[in-house]
Amino acid sequence: MIFLRWLLIFMLVTLGSVIMYLADFIDKINAADVTKLSFVIYVIFMVFTLRVGSDAWRLYKMGDASAKAMLNKQESAWFVSDMLLTIGMIGTVLGFIYMLGTSFGEIRMDDVETVRSALITMGAGMSTALYTTAAGLICSMILKLQLFLLGQELDHVLADK
């Protein structure tokens, strides 16, 4: 049962990723996120999603024989889910630093072109901040959901023993 729950979550994540790709949303993120941390978050998320799926498959097939070995692996996966949030917040800070550090250096209020250039740079910094925050929050939440469901199944298997 746990593997089927994981598979449902994985299929929804895959479907969402395909929809984002087809809607050119991934290209928009790539163009706007100057740090590219959104994609780092997504790659880490997918690696650990597949790891949770592997654990769910082993628990589904072997039951309590593999349950004890998974308990230690769960702690590192929970740590990574928190790190996704942290990376998202680091991207937020870097986005604001980029926005403030590059926007006002050569601005002259009497020159419309420098003001326009500053606003464009501010937009790129703000986009970086918001995209990395959103990526960190969403990926962390979905990974935590998977870990919670797997943890419940582990508790159930170990309690039956």
DSSP file (Angstrom, degrees, kcal/mol; ACC not computed):
  #  RESIDUE AA STRUCTURE BP1 BP2  ACC     N-H-->O    O-->H-N    N-H-->O    O-->H-N    TCO  KAPPA ALPHA  PHI   PSI    X-CA   Y-CA   Z-CA
    1    1 A M     >        0   0    0      0, 0.0     4,-1.9     0, 0.0     5,-0.2   0.000 360.0 360.0 360.0 -39.1    0.0    0.0    0.0
    2    2 A I  H  >  +     0   0    0      1,-0.2     4,-2.4     2,-0.2     5,-0.2   0.885 360.0  52.6 -64.8 -37.6    2.8    2.4    0.8
    3    3 A F  H  > S+     0   0    0     53,-0.4     4,-2.8     1,-0.2    -1,-0.2   0.887 107.4  51.7 -66.1 -37.4    4.4    2.0   -2.6
    4    4 A L  H  > S+     0   0    0      2,-0.2     4,-2.0     1,-0.2    -1,-0.2   0.879 109.6  50.0 -67.2 -36.8    1.1    2.8   -4.3
    5    5 A R  H  X S+     0   0    0     -4,-1.9     4,-2.1     2,-0.2    -2,-0.2   0.932 112.9  46.6 -63.7 -45.5    0.8    6.0   -2.3
    6    6 A W  H  X S+     0   0    0     -4,-2.4     4,-3.0     1,-0.2    -2,-0.2   0.927 110.3  53.2 -62.0 -43.1    4.3    7.0   -3.2
    7    7 A L  H  X S+     0   0    0     -4,-2.8     4,-2.5     1,-0.2    -1,-0.2   0.876 107.4  51.8 -60.9 -38.4    3.7    6.1   -6.8
    8    8 A L  H  X S+     0   0    0     -4,-2.0     4,-2.1     2,-0.2    -1,-0.2   0.934 111.9  45.9 -62.9 -46.8    0.6    8.4   -6.8
    9    9 A I  H  X S+     0   0    0     -4,-2.1     4,-2.5     1,-0.2    -2,-0.2   0.924 113.2  50.3 -61.9 -44.2    2.6   11.3   -5.4
   10   10 A F  H  X S+     0   0    0     -4,-3.0     4,-2.6     1,-0.2    -2,-0.2   0.903 109.9  49.8 -61.7 -42.2    5.4   10.6   -7.9
   11   11 A M  H  X S+     0   0    0     -4,-2.5     4,-2.7     2,-0.2    -1,-0.2   0.883 110.9  49.7 -66.1 -38.0    3.0   10.6  -10.8
   12   12 A L  H  X S+     0   0    0     -4,-2.1     4,-2.6     2,-0.2    -2,-0.2   0.899 111.7  48.5 -66.7 -40.1    1.4   13.8   -9.7
   13   13 A V  H  X S+     0   0    0     -4,-2.5     4,-2.3     2,-0.2    -2,-0.2   0.918 113.4  47.6 -63.6 -43.1    4.9   15.4   -9.4
   14   14 A T  H  X S+     0   0    0     -4,-2.6     4,-2.5     2,-0.2    -2,-0.2   0.920 112.0  49.3 -64.0 -44.6    5.8   14.1  -12.8
   15   15 A L  H  X S+     0   0    0     -4,-2.7     4,-2.5     1,-0.2    -2,-0.2   0.921 111.6  49.3 -61.2 -44.3    2.5   15.4  -14.3
   16   16 A G  H  X S+     0   0    0     -4,-2.6     4,-2.3     1,-0.2    -1,-0.2   0.890 110.8  50.5 -61.8 -39.5    3.1   18.8  -12.7
   17   17 A S  H  X S+     0   0    0     -4,-2.3     4,-2.1     2,-0.2    -2,-0.2   0.905 110.9  48.3 -65.2 -41.6    6.6   18.9  -14.1
   18   18 A V  H  X S+     0   0    0     -4,-2.5     4,-2.9     2,-0.2     5,-0.2   0.913 111.6  49.7 -65.3 -42.8    5.5   18.1  -17.6
   19   19 A I  H  X S+     0   0    0     -4,-2.5     4,-2.0     1,-0.2     6,-0.3   0.915 110.6  50.2 -62.5 -42.4    2.7   20.7  -17.5
   20   20 A M  H  <>S+     0   0    0     -4,-2.3     5,-2.1     2,-0.2     6,-1.1   0.891 112.5  48.0 -62.5 -38.5    5.2   23.3  -16.3
   21   21 A Y  H ><5S+     0   0    0     -4,-2.1     3,-1.6     1,-0.2    -2,-0.2   0.937 112.2  47.5 -66.7 -47.0    7.5   22.3  -19.1
   22   22 A L  H 3<5S+     0   0    0     -4,-2.9    -1,-0.2     1,-0.3    -2,-0.2   0.804 110.2  52.8 -66.8 -28.8    4.8   22.5  -21.8
   23   23 A A  T 3<5S-     0   0    0     -4,-2.0    -1,-0.3    -5,-0.2    -2,-0.2   0.344 112.7-120.2 -86.6   7.3    3.6   25.8  -20.5
   24   24 A D  T <>5S+     0   0    0     -3,-1.6     4,-1.5    -5,-0.1    -3,-0.2   0.685  76.2 130.0  61.0  20.1    7.2   27.2  -20.8
   25   25 A F  H  >< +     0   0    0     -5,-2.1     4,-2.2    -6,-0.3    -4,-0.2   0.850  67.3  55.9 -71.1 -33.5    7.1   27.9  -17.1
   26   26 A I  H  > S+     0   0    0     -6,-1.1     4,-2.6     1,-0.2    -1,-0.2   0.890 106.3  50.6 -65.9 -38.8   10.5   26.2  -16.6
   27   27 A D  H  > S+     0   0    0      2,-0.2     4,-2.3     1,-0.2    -1,-0.2   0.889 109.2  51.6 -64.6 -38.0   12.0   28.5  -19.2
   28   28 A K  H  X S+     0   0    0     -4,-1.5     4,-2.0     2,-0.2    -2,-0.2   0.906 111.1  47.1 -64.7 -41.4   10.6   31.5  -17.4
   29   29 A I  H  X S+     0   0    0     -4,-2.2     4,-3.0     2,-0.2    -2,-0.2   0.927 111.4  51.6 -64.8 -43.9   12.1   30.3  -14.1
   30   30 A N  H  < S+     0   0    0     -4,-2.6    -2,-0.2     1,-0.2    -1,-0.2   0.889 112.9  45.1 -60.3 -40.3   15.5   29.6  -15.8
   31   31 A A  H  < S+     0   0    0     -4,-2.3    -1,-0.2     1,-0.2    -2,-0.2   0.849 119.6  40.3 -72.3 -33.4   15.5   33.1  -17.3
   32   32 A A  H  < S+     0   0    0     -4,-2.0     2,-1.1    -5,-0.2    96,-0.4   0.822  97.1  77.7 -88.3 -32.6   14.5   34.8  -14.0
   33   33 A D     <  -     0   0    0     -4,-3.0     3,-0.3    -5,-0.2    -1,-0.1  -0.671  54.5-178.2 -85.8 101.1   16.5   32.8  -11.4
   34   34 A V  S    S+     0   0    0     -2,-1.1    -1,-0.2    90,-0.4    91,-0.1   0.755  82.6  48.9 -72.0 -23.0   20.0   34.2  -11.7
   35   35 A T  S    S-     0   0    0     -3,-0.1    -1,-0.2    56,-0.1    -2,-0.1   0.698  93.5-142.6 -87.1 -20.1   21.3   31.8   -9.0
   36   36 A K    >>  +     0   0    0     -3,-0.3     4,-1.3    -7,-0.2     3,-0.5   0.659  59.1 133.0  62.7  18.8   19.7   28.7  -10.5
   37   37 A L  H 3>  +     0   0    0      1,-0.2     4,-2.7     2,-0.2     5,-0.2   0.771  58.6  68.7 -69.2 -24.7   19.0   27.5   -7.0
   38   38 A S  H 3> S+     0   0    0      1,-0.2     4,-1.9     2,-0.2    -1,-0.2   0.897 103.3  44.0 -58.8 -39.2   15.5   26.6   -8.0
   39   39 A F  H <> S+     0   0    0     -3,-0.5     4,-2.5     2,-0.2    -1,-0.2   0.833 109.9  54.7 -77.7 -32.1   16.9   23.8  -10.2
   40   40 A V  H  X S+     0   0    0     -4,-1.3     4,-2.4     2,-0.2     5,-0.2   0.932 109.9  48.4 -61.9 -44.5   19.3   22.7   -7.5
   41   41 A I  H  X S+     0   0    0     -4,-2.7     4,-2.6     1,-0.2    -2,-0.2   0.927 111.8  49.2 -60.0 -45.7   16.4   22.3   -5.1
   42   42 A Y  H  X S+     0   0    0     -4,-1.9     4,-2.6     2,-0.2    -2,-0.2   0.897 110.7  49.4 -63.8 -41.3   14.4   20.4   -7.7
   43   43 A V  H  X S+     0   0    0     -4,-2.5     4,-2.4     2,-0.2    -1,-0.2   0.934 112.9  46.4 -64.8 -45.9   17.2   18.0   -8.5
   44   44 A I  H  X S+     0   0    0     -4,-2.4     4,-2.3     1,-0.2     5,-0.2   0.919 112.5  52.2 -61.1 -42.6   17.8   17.2   -4.8
   45   45 A F  H  X S+     0   0    0     -4,-2.6     4,-2.2    -5,-0.2    -2,-0.2   0.920 110.1  47.2 -58.6 -46.3   14.1   16.8   -4.3
   46   46 A M  H  X S+     0   0    0     -4,-2.6     4,-2.4     2,-0.2    -1,-0.2   0.888 109.8  53.2 -67.0 -38.4   13.8   14.3   -7.2
   47   47 A V  H  X S+     0   0    0     -4,-2.4     4,-1.7     1,-0.2    -1,-0.2   0.938 114.6  41.2 -60.7 -45.9   16.8   12.3   -5.9
   48   48 A F  H  X S+     0   0    0     -4,-2.3     4,-2.3     2,-0.2    -2,-0.2   0.786 110.4  57.5 -77.3 -25.4   15.3   11.9   -2.5
   49   49 A T  H  X S+     0   0    0     -4,-2.2     4,-2.2    -5,-0.2    -1,-0.2   0.928 109.1  46.3 -64.2 -44.0   11.8   11.3   -3.9
   50   50 A L  H  X S+     0   0    0     -4,-2.4     4,-2.3     2,-0.2    -2,-0.2   0.864 110.9  53.2 -65.7 -35.0   13.3    8.3   -5.8
   51   51 A R  H  X S+     0   0    0     -4,-1.7     4,-2.3     2,-0.2    -2,-0.2   0.911 109.0  48.3 -65.9 -41.8   15.1    7.2   -2.7
   52   52 A V  H  X S+     0   0    0     -4,-2.3     4,-2.7     2,-0.2    -2,-0.2   0.901 110.9  52.2 -63.3 -39.5   11.8    7.3   -0.7
   53   53 A G  H  X S+     0   0    0     -4,-2.2     4,-2.3     2,-0.2    -2,-0.2   0.894 108.3  50.4 -62.8 -39.4   10.2    5.3   -3.6
   54   54 A S  H  X S+     0   0    0     -4,-2.3     4,-2.4     2,-0.2    -2,-0.2   0.914 112.2  47.1 -63.5 -43.0   12.9    2.7   -3.3
   55   55 A D  H  X S+     0   0    0     -4,-2.3     4,-2.6     2,-0.2    -2,-0.2   0.901 111.2  51.4 -64.7 -40.6   12.4    2.4    0.4
   56   56 A A  H  X S+     0   0    0     -4,-2.7     4,-2.2     2,-0.2   -53,-0.4   0.894 110.0  49.8 -63.5 -39.4    8.7    2.2   -0.1
   57   57 A W  H  X S+     0   0    0     -4,-2.3     4,-2.3     2,-0.2     5,-0.2   0.928 111.8  47.6 -64.4 -45.4    9.2   -0.6   -2.6
   58   58 A R  H  X>S+     0   0    0     -4,-2.4     4,-3.3     1,-0.2     5,-0.5   0.904 113.2  48.0 -63.4 -40.4   11.5   -2.5   -0.3
   59   59 A L  H  X5S+     0   0    0     -4,-2.6     4,-1.6     1,-0.2    -1,-0.2   0.891 111.6  50.9 -66.4 -38.4    9.1   -2.1    2.6
   60   60 A Y  H  <5S+     0   0    0     -4,-2.2    -2,-0.2    -5,-0.2    -1,-0.2   0.890 120.0  34.8 -64.0 -41.2    6.2   -3.3    0.4
   61   61 A K  H  <5S+     0   0    0     -4,-2.3    -2,-0.2    -5,-0.1    -3,-0.2   0.882 131.4  26.4 -83.0 -41.2    8.1   -6.4   -0.8
   62   62 A M  H ><5S-     0   0    0     -4,-3.3     3,-1.3     1,-0.2    -3,-0.2   0.651  83.0-168.5-103.4 -17.3   10.1   -7.4    2.3
   63   63 A G  T >X< +     0   0    0     -4,-1.6     3,-1.2    -5,-0.5     4,-0.6  -0.433  69.5   1.1  68.0-132.1    8.0   -6.0    5.2
   64   64 A D  H 3> S+     0   0    0      1,-0.3     4,-0.7     2,-0.2    -1,-0.2   0.633 117.8  77.3 -71.7 -13.4    9.6   -6.0    8.6
   65   65 A A  H <4 S+     0   0    0     -3,-1.3    -1,-0.3     1,-0.2     4,-0.2   0.848 109.2  27.6 -64.1 -32.1   12.9   -7.4    7.3
   66   66 A S  H <> S+     0   0    0     -3,-1.2     4,-1.1    -8,-0.2    -1,-0.2   0.463  99.6  89.2-106.7  -2.1   13.9   -4.1    5.9
   67   67 A A  H  X S+     0   0    0     -4,-0.6     4,-0.8     1,-0.2     3,-0.4   0.908  86.9  49.1 -65.6 -43.7   12.0   -1.8    8.3
   68   68 A K  H >X S+     0   0    0     -4,-0.7     3,-0.7     1,-0.2     4,-0.6   0.884 108.4  53.8 -65.0 -37.8   14.7   -1.5   10.9
   69   69 A A  H 3> S+     0   0    0      1,-0.2     4,-0.7    -4,-0.2     3,-0.3   0.783 105.0  56.4 -67.1 -25.9   17.4   -0.6    8.4
   70   70 A M  H 3X S+     0   0    0     -4,-1.1     4,-1.8    -3,-0.4    -1,-0.2   0.713  86.9  77.7 -79.3 -20.4   15.2    2.2    7.0
   71   71 A L  H <X S+     0   0    0     -4,-0.8     4,-1.0    -3,-0.7    -1,-0.2   0.907  96.4  45.0 -59.2 -43.7   14.8    4.0   10.3
   72   72 A N  H  X S+     0   0    0     -4,-0.6     4,-1.0    -3,-0.3     3,-0.4   0.871 110.4  54.7 -68.0 -36.0   18.3    5.6   10.2
   73   73 A K  H  X S+     0   0    0     -4,-0.7     4,-1.7     1,-0.2    -1,-0.2   0.811  99.4  63.7 -66.6 -28.5   17.9    6.5    6.5
   74   74 A Q  H  X S+     0   0    0     -4,-1.8     4,-2.5     1,-0.2    -1,-0.2   0.884  96.4  56.6 -62.9 -39.1   14.7    8.4    7.4
   75   75 A E  H  X S+     0   0    0     -4,-1.0     4,-2.1    -3,-0.4    -1,-0.2   0.911 107.1  47.8 -61.9 -42.5   16.6   10.9    9.6
   76   76 A S  H  X S+     0   0    0     -4,-1.0     4,-2.1     1,-0.2    -1,-0.2   0.871 111.0  51.6 -67.7 -34.2   18.9   11.9    6.8
   77   77 A A  H  X S+     0   0    0     -4,-1.7     4,-2.2     2,-0.2    -2,-0.2   0.887 108.7  50.4 -69.3 -38.1   15.9   12.3    4.4
   78   78 A W  H  X S+     0   0    0     -4,-2.5     4,-1.8     2,-0.2    -2,-0.2   0.899 109.4  52.5 -63.6 -39.3   14.1   14.5    7.0
   79   79 A F  H  X S+     0   0    0     -4,-2.1     4,-2.0     1,-0.2    -2,-0.2   0.922 108.9  49.3 -60.2 -44.5   17.3   16.6    7.2
   80   80 A V  H  X S+     0   0    0     -4,-2.1     4,-1.9     1,-0.2    -1,-0.2   0.884 106.2  56.1 -64.4 -38.5   17.4   17.0    3.5
   81   81 A S  H  X S+     0   0    0     -4,-2.2     4,-1.0     1,-0.2    -1,-0.2   0.883 110.2  45.7 -62.7 -36.0   13.7   18.1    3.4
   82   82 A D  H  X S+     0   0    0     -4,-1.8     4,-1.9     1,-0.2    -1,-0.2   0.849 108.3  57.1 -71.2 -34.0   14.6   20.9    5.9
   83   83 A M  H  X S+     0   0    0     -4,-2.0     4,-3.1     1,-0.2     5,-0.2   0.827  98.1  61.0 -67.0 -30.4   17.7   21.7    3.8
   84   84 A L  H  X S+     0   0    0     -4,-1.9     4,-2.0     2,-0.2    -1,-0.2   0.913 106.1  47.1 -60.9 -41.1   15.4   22.3    0.8
   85   85 A L  H  X S+     0   0    0     -4,-1.0     4,-2.2     2,-0.2    -2,-0.2   0.919 112.2  50.3 -62.6 -43.3   13.7   25.1    2.8
   86   86 A T  H  X S+     0   0    0     -4,-1.9     4,-2.5     1,-0.2    -2,-0.2   0.914 109.1  49.9 -64.0 -43.5   17.1   26.5    3.8
   87   87 A I  H  X S+     0   0    0     -4,-3.1     4,-2.3     1,-0.2    -1,-0.2   0.899 109.7  53.0 -61.9 -39.3   18.4   26.5    0.2
   88   88 A G  H  X S+     0   0    0     -4,-2.0     4,-1.6    -5,-0.2    -1,-0.2   0.899 110.0  47.3 -61.1 -41.0   15.2   28.3   -0.8
   89   89 A M  H  X S+     0   0    0     -4,-2.2     4,-2.4     2,-0.2    -2,-0.2   0.867 109.1  53.7 -69.9 -35.8   15.8   30.9    1.9
   90   90 A I  H  X S+     0   0    0     -4,-2.5     4,-2.9     1,-0.2    -2,-0.2   0.914 107.9  51.3 -62.5 -41.3   19.4   31.3    0.8
   91   91 A G  H  X S+     0   0    0     -4,-2.3     4,-2.4     2,-0.2    -2,-0.2   0.864 107.4  53.8 -62.2 -36.0   18.1   32.0   -2.7
   92   92 A T  H  X S+     0   0    0     -4,-1.6     4,-2.2     2,-0.2    -2,-0.2   0.947 111.0  44.6 -61.9 -48.5   15.8   34.6   -1.3
   93   93 A V  H  X S+     0   0    0     -4,-2.4     4,-2.6     1,-0.2    -2,-0.2   0.927 114.0  49.5 -62.7 -45.3   18.6   36.4    0.4
   94   94 A L  H  X S+     0   0    0     -4,-2.9     4,-2.8     1,-0.2    -1,-0.2   0.879 109.2  53.3 -62.8 -36.7   20.8   36.1   -2.7
   95   95 A G  H  X S+     0   0    0     -4,-2.4     4,-2.5     2,-0.2    -1,-0.2   0.911 110.8  45.7 -63.3 -42.5   18.0   37.5   -4.8
   96   96 A F  H  X S+     0   0    0     -4,-2.2     4,-2.9     2,-0.2     5,-0.3   0.894 112.6  50.7 -68.2 -38.9   17.6   40.5   -2.6
   97   97 A I  H  X S+     0   0    0     -4,-2.6     4,-2.9     2,-0.2     5,-0.3   0.932 112.6  46.9 -62.5 -44.4   21.4   41.1   -2.5
   98   98 A Y  H  X S+     0   0    0     -4,-2.8     4,-1.8     2,-0.2     5,-0.3   0.924 113.6  49.3 -61.0 -44.5   21.4   40.9   -6.3
   99   99 A M  H  X S+     0   0    0     -4,-2.5     4,-1.1    -5,-0.2    -2,-0.2   0.939 120.2  34.1 -62.2 -48.7   18.5   43.2   -6.5
  100  100 A L  H  X S+     0   0    0     -4,-2.9     4,-0.8     1,-0.2    -2,-0.2   0.836 117.8  52.4 -79.3 -32.4   19.9   45.8   -4.1
  101  101 A G  H  < S+     0   0    0     -4,-2.9    -1,-0.2    -5,-0.3    -2,-0.2   0.805 120.2  29.7 -75.5 -29.2   23.5   45.5   -5.1
  102  102 A T  H  < S+     0   0    0     -4,-1.8     4,-0.3    -5,-0.3    -1,-0.2   0.609 110.6  64.8-106.0 -13.8   23.2   45.9   -8.8
  103  103 A S  H  < S+     0   0    0     -4,-1.1     3,-0.2    -5,-0.3    -3,-0.1   0.887 106.3  33.8 -80.3 -39.0   20.1   48.1   -9.1
  104  104 A F  S  < S+     0   0    0     -4,-0.8     3,-0.4     1,-0.2    -1,-0.2   0.342  87.1  97.5-105.9   7.2   21.2   51.4   -7.6
  105  105 A G  S    S+     0   0    0      1,-0.2    -1,-0.2    -3,-0.1    -2,-0.1   0.918 102.5  13.6 -63.7 -45.7   24.9   51.5   -8.5
  106  106 A E  S    S+     0   0    0     -4,-0.3     2,-0.3    -3,-0.2    -1,-0.2   0.010  89.7 139.7-122.0  27.8   24.7   53.8  -11.5
  107  107 A I        -     0   0    0     -3,-0.4     2,-0.5     8,-0.1     8,-0.1  -0.545  28.1-172.3 -79.1 135.4   21.2   55.1  -11.3
  108  108 A R    >   -     0   0    0      3,-0.3     3,-1.7    -2,-0.3     7,-0.3  -0.991  17.6-149.0-124.9 122.1   20.5   58.8  -12.1
  109  109 A M  T 3  S+     0   0    0     -2,-0.5    -1,-0.1     1,-0.3     6,-0.0   0.716  96.6  56.6 -66.3 -20.7   17.1   60.0  -11.4
  110  110 A D  T 3  S+     0   0    0      1,-0.1     2,-0.6    -3,-0.0    -1,-0.3   0.573  95.4  75.6 -86.7  -7.9   17.1   62.5  -14.3
  111  111 A D    <>  -     0   0    0     -3,-1.7     4,-1.6     1,-0.2    -3,-0.3  -0.911  63.8-162.9-109.1 113.8   17.9   59.7  -16.8
  112  112 A V  H  > S+     0   0    0     -2,-0.6     4,-2.6     1,-0.2     5,-0.2   0.857  88.1  58.2 -62.4 -36.9   14.9   57.6  -17.7
  113  113 A E  H  > S+     0   0    0      1,-0.2     4,-2.4     2,-0.2    -1,-0.2   0.890 105.7  47.7 -64.8 -40.1   17.1   54.8  -19.2
  114  114 A T  H  > S+     0   0    0     -3,-0.2     4,-2.1    -6,-0.2    -1,-0.2   0.871 112.5  49.9 -69.9 -34.6   19.1   54.2  -16.0
  115  115 A V  H  X S+     0   0    0     -4,-1.6     4,-2.2    -7,-0.3    -2,-0.2   0.919 111.8  48.4 -66.3 -43.2   15.9   54.1  -13.9
  116  116 A R  H  X S+     0   0    0     -4,-2.6     4,-2.1     1,-0.2    -2,-0.2   0.917 111.6  49.7 -62.7 -43.2   14.4   51.6  -16.4
  117  117 A S  H  X S+     0   0    0     -4,-2.4     4,-2.2     1,-0.2    -1,-0.2   0.889 110.0  51.2 -62.2 -40.4   17.5   49.5  -16.2
  118  118 A A  H  X S+     0   0    0     -4,-2.1     4,-2.4     1,-0.2    -1,-0.2   0.897 109.2  50.4 -64.7 -39.9   17.5   49.6  -12.4
  119  119 A L  H  X S+     0   0    0     -4,-2.2     4,-2.1     2,-0.2    -2,-0.2   0.880 109.3  51.0 -66.9 -37.5   13.8   48.4  -12.4
  120  120 A I  H  X S+     0   0    0     -4,-2.1     4,-1.8     2,-0.2    -2,-0.2   0.922 112.0  47.0 -64.2 -43.8   14.6   45.5  -14.7
  121  121 A T  H  X S+     0   0    0     -4,-2.2     4,-2.2     1,-0.2    -2,-0.2   0.888 110.4  52.6 -65.4 -39.1   17.5   44.5  -12.5
  122  122 A M  H  X S+     0   0    0     -4,-2.4     4,-2.6     1,-0.2    -1,-0.2   0.893 107.3  53.1 -62.6 -39.1   15.3   44.8   -9.4
  123  123 A G  H  X S+     0   0    0     -4,-2.1     4,-2.5     2,-0.2    -1,-0.2   0.890 107.9  50.3 -63.2 -39.4   12.7   42.5  -11.1
  124  124 A A  H  X S+     0   0    0     -4,-1.8     4,-2.2     2,-0.2   -90,-0.4   0.910 112.2  47.1 -65.8 -41.8   15.4   39.9  -11.8
  125  125 A G  H  X S+     0   0    0     -4,-2.2     4,-2.2     2,-0.2    -2,-0.2   0.911 113.5  47.4 -65.7 -41.5   16.5   39.9   -8.2
  126  126 A M  H  X S+     0   0    0     -4,-2.6     4,-2.5     2,-0.2     5,-0.2   0.886 110.7  52.5 -67.6 -38.1   12.9   39.8   -6.9
  127  127 A S  H  X S+     0   0    0     -4,-2.5     4,-2.9     2,-0.2     5,-0.3   0.922 109.1  49.9 -62.3 -43.5   12.1   36.9   -9.3
  128  128 A T  H  X S+     0   0    0     -4,-2.2     4,-2.2   -96,-0.4     5,-0.3   0.936 111.4  49.1 -58.8 -46.5   15.1   35.0   -8.0
  129  129 A A  H  X S+     0   0    0     -4,-2.2     4,-1.6     1,-0.2    -2,-0.2   0.924 116.3  41.0 -60.4 -45.9   14.0   35.5   -4.4
  130  130 A L  H  X S+     0   0    0     -4,-2.5     4,-2.6     2,-0.2     5,-0.2   0.895 114.2  50.1 -74.6 -39.9   10.5   34.4   -5.0
  131  131 A Y  H  X S+     0   0    0     -4,-2.9     4,-2.7    -5,-0.2     5,-0.2   0.917 112.7  46.6 -65.9 -42.2   11.2   31.5   -7.3
  132  132 A T  H  X S+     0   0    0     -4,-2.2     4,-2.4    -5,-0.3    -1,-0.2   0.893 113.2  49.8 -68.9 -36.4   13.8   30.0   -4.9
  133  133 A T  H  X S+     0   0    0     -4,-1.6     4,-2.6    -5,-0.3     5,-0.2   0.948 113.3  45.8 -63.2 -47.7   11.5   30.5   -2.0
  134  134 A A  H  X S+     0   0    0     -4,-2.6     4,-2.7     1,-0.2     5,-0.3   0.918 113.1  49.7 -62.2 -43.9    8.6   28.8   -3.8
  135  135 A A  H  X S+     0   0    0     -4,-2.7     4,-2.4     1,-0.2     5,-0.3   0.930 112.7  47.3 -61.8 -45.1   10.7   25.9   -5.0
  136  136 A G  H  X S+     0   0    0     -4,-2.4     4,-1.9    -5,-0.2     5,-0.2   0.919 115.4  44.9 -62.4 -44.7   12.1   25.3   -1.5
  137  137 A L  H  X S+     0   0    0     -4,-2.6     4,-2.3    -5,-0.2    -2,-0.2   0.938 117.1  42.9 -65.8 -48.2    8.7   25.4    0.1
  138  138 A I  H  X S+     0   0    0     -4,-2.7     4,-2.3    -5,-0.2     5,-0.2   0.941 117.1  44.9 -67.5 -48.1    6.9   23.2   -2.4
  139  139 A C  H  X S+     0   0    0     -4,-2.4     4,-2.3    -5,-0.3     5,-0.2   0.900 114.5  49.4 -65.2 -39.6    9.6   20.6   -2.8
  140  140 A S  H  X S+     0   0    0     -4,-1.9     4,-2.6    -5,-0.3    -1,-0.2   0.919 110.9  50.2 -64.0 -42.9   10.1   20.4    1.0
  141  141 A M  H  X S+     0   0    0     -4,-2.3     4,-2.0    -5,-0.2    -2,-0.2   0.920 112.6  45.5 -62.8 -44.6    6.4   20.0    1.6
  142  142 A I  H  X S+     0   0    0     -4,-2.3     4,-2.0     2,-0.2    -1,-0.2   0.906 114.0  48.9 -68.2 -40.5    6.0   17.2   -0.9
  143  143 A L  H  X S+     0   0    0     -4,-2.3     4,-2.5    -5,-0.2    -2,-0.2   0.910 110.7  50.9 -64.8 -41.1    9.1   15.4    0.3
  144  144 A K  H  X S+     0   0    0     -4,-2.6     4,-2.6     2,-0.2    -1,-0.2   0.877 107.6  53.7 -64.0 -37.1    7.9   15.7    3.9
  145  145 A L  H  X S+     0   0    0     -4,-2.0     4,-2.3     2,-0.2    -1,-0.2   0.934 110.3  46.8 -61.3 -45.4    4.5   14.3    2.9
  146  146 A Q  H  X S+     0   0    0     -4,-2.0     4,-2.4     1,-0.2    -2,-0.2   0.918 113.8  47.8 -61.9 -43.8    6.3   11.3    1.4
  147  147 A L  H  X S+     0   0    0     -4,-2.5     4,-2.7     1,-0.2    -1,-0.2   0.872 110.0  52.9 -67.2 -36.8    8.5   10.8    4.5
  148  148 A F  H  X S+     0   0    0     -4,-2.6     4,-2.3     2,-0.2    -1,-0.2   0.935 110.8  46.2 -62.8 -46.4    5.5   11.1    6.8
  149  149 A L  H  X S+     0   0    0     -4,-2.3     4,-1.9     2,-0.2    -2,-0.2   0.908 114.6  47.4 -64.1 -41.6    3.6    8.4    4.9
  150  150 A L  H  X S+     0   0    0     -4,-2.4     4,-2.5     1,-0.2    -1,-0.2   0.905 111.2  51.9 -65.7 -40.6    6.6    6.1    4.8
  151  151 A G  H  X S+     0   0    0     -4,-2.7     4,-2.7     2,-0.2    -2,-0.2   0.884 107.6  52.1 -62.7 -39.6    7.2    6.8    8.5
  152  152 A Q  H  X S+     0   0    0     -4,-2.3     4,-2.3     2,-0.2    -1,-0.2   0.920 110.8  47.5 -61.8 -43.1    3.6    5.8    9.4
  153  153 A E  H  X S+     0   0    0     -4,-1.9     4,-2.6     2,-0.2    -2,-0.2   0.900 111.0  51.3 -66.1 -39.8    4.0    2.6    7.5
  154  154 A L  H  X S+     0   0    0     -4,-2.5     4,-2.8     2,-0.2     5,-0.2   0.932 110.5  48.8 -61.3 -45.3    7.3    1.9    9.2
  155  155 A D  H  X S+     0   0    0     -4,-2.7     4,-2.0     1,-0.2    -2,-0.2   0.901 112.0  49.5 -60.6 -40.4    5.7    2.5   12.6
  156  156 A H  H  X S+     0   0    0     -4,-2.3     4,-1.5     2,-0.2    -2,-0.2   0.920 112.9  46.0 -64.9 -44.4    2.8    0.2   11.6
  157  157 A V  H  X S+     0   0    0     -4,-2.6     4,-0.6     1,-0.2    -2,-0.2   0.919 115.8  45.4 -65.7 -44.3    5.2   -2.6   10.5
  158  158 A L  H  < S+     0   0    0     -4,-2.8     3,-0.4     1,-0.2    -1,-0.2   0.812 110.1  54.7 -71.6 -29.1    7.4   -2.3   13.6
  159  159 A A  H  < S+     0   0    0     -4,-2.0    -1,-0.2    -5,-0.2    -2,-0.2   0.830 103.6  55.7 -72.1 -31.6    4.4   -2.2   15.9
  160  160 A D  H  <        0   0    0     -4,-1.5    -1,-0.2     1,-0.2    -2,-0.2   0.685 360.0 360.0 -71.7 -17.8    3.0   -5.5   14.5
  161  161 A K     <        0   0    0     -4,-0.6    -1,-0.2    -3,-0.4    -2,-0.1   0.473 360.0 360.0 -73.2 360.0    6.3   -7.2   15.3
